[in-house]
Amino acid sequence: MNASTKAAYLAPADDCVLIGSSYELTETISLDLYGEFPTSDDEHYLITKITTHGAGINGMDLIEMFDPGRLDFMAKALTFKDDTDPNKRRYAADCKHKAACLF
């Protein structure tokens, strides 16, 4: 039986940090997000590289998938998804939903 290696388990090309493993963009497309954690200057995660895996990805979808608005929503979702404040977790869920709806 052949099995594929998930992209999250492959070493990135440079020193990027894995900030979101298997981020589900849609039911069939998931992403591994690389970048930088929030700092005192930056309020949210900074996504610098993305590895895609899933079904139904083509060239045009990739261009549309990673527009600045979608990346911003994905970064906000990562920032607040584990917050202790339930309102911030709800905001993260809303951001994740908005990122998926833009697709």
C-alpha positions as CSV (number, residue, x, y, z in Angstrom):
1,M,0.0,0.0,0.0
2,N,1.4,3.4,-1.0
3,A,1.0,6.3,1.3
4,S,1.9,9.9,0.7
5,T,3.8,12.0,3.2
6,K,1.9,14.9,4.5
7,A,3.6,18.2,3.7
8,A,3.8,19.2,7.4
9,Y,6.4,16.4,7.9
10,L,8.7,17.6,5.1
11,A,11.5,20.1,6.0
12,P,10.9,23.6,4.6
13,A,13.4,25.0,2.1
14,D,14.7,27.6,4.5
15,D,14.4,28.4,8.2
16,C,10.7,29.2,8.2
17,V,8.8,28.2,11.3
18,L,5.7,26.0,11.0
19,I,3.0,28.2,12.5
20,G,-0.1,26.2,11.3
21,S,-0.2,22.6,10.5
22,S,-3.0,21.1,8.4
23,Y,-5.0,24.4,8.4
24,E,-8.3,23.4,6.7
25,L,-9.2,26.0,4.1
26,T,-12.0,23.9,2.6
27,E,-13.3,20.4,3.1
28,T,-10.8,19.1,0.5
29,I,-7.8,21.5,0.8
30,S,-5.6,21.9,3.8
31,L,-2.5,24.0,4.2
32,D,0.7,24.1,6.2
33,L,1.5,27.7,7.0
34,Y,5.1,28.9,7.6
35,G,6.1,32.3,8.9
36,E,6.7,34.3,12.1
37,F,4.9,34.4,15.4
38,P,3.4,37.7,16.6
39,T,5.9,40.1,18.2
40,S,5.3,43.2,20.2
41,D,5.3,45.2,16.9
42,D,3.1,42.8,14.9
43,E,-0.3,41.9,16.3
44,H,-0.9,38.8,14.3
45,Y,1.1,35.9,12.8
46,L,2.9,36.6,9.6
47,I,2.5,34.0,6.9
48,T,5.4,33.9,4.5
49,K,5.2,30.4,2.9
50,I,2.4,28.0,2.3
51,T,2.4,24.3,1.4
52,T,-0.9,23.0,0.0
53,H,-2.2,19.5,0.0
54,G,-5.6,18.2,-1.0
55,A,-7.9,17.7,-3.9
56,G,-9.1,20.1,-6.6
57,I,-6.2,22.5,-6.6
58,N,-5.2,24.0,-9.9
59,G,-3.1,26.9,-11.0
60,M,-5.9,29.5,-11.1
61,D,-7.2,28.4,-7.7
62,L,-3.7,28.9,-6.2
63,I,-3.6,32.5,-7.4
64,E,-7.0,33.2,-5.9
65,M,-6.3,31.2,-2.8
66,F,-3.6,33.4,-1.5
67,D,-4.7,36.9,-2.0
68,P,-3.7,39.4,0.8
69,G,-7.3,39.5,2.2
70,R,-7.4,35.7,2.6
71,L,-3.9,35.6,4.2
72,D,-4.9,38.3,6.6
73,F,-8.0,36.3,7.7
74,M,-5.9,33.2,8.1
75,A,-3.3,35.0,10.2
76,K,-6.0,36.4,12.5
77,A,-7.6,33.0,12.9
78,L,-4.2,31.5,13.9
79,T,-3.6,34.4,16.4
80,F,-6.8,34.0,18.3
81,K,-7.8,30.3,17.9
82,D,-6.5,29.2,21.3
83,D,-7.2,32.4,23.2
84,T,-8.7,32.1,26.7
85,D,-11.3,34.8,25.8
86,P,-14.3,33.1,24.1
87,N,-15.0,36.2,22.1
88,K,-11.6,36.1,20.6
89,R,-12.0,32.4,19.8
90,R,-15.3,33.2,18.1
91,Y,-13.6,36.0,16.1
92,A,-10.9,33.5,15.1
93,A,-13.6,31.1,13.9
94,D,-15.3,33.9,11.9
95,C,-12.0,34.8,10.3
96,K,-11.3,31.2,9.3
97,H,-14.8,31.0,7.8
98,K,-14.3,34.3,5.9
99,A,-11.0,33.0,4.5
100,A,-12.8,29.8,3.2
101,C,-15.7,31.8,1.8
102,L,-13.4,34.0,-0.3
103,F,-12.5,30.8,-2.2
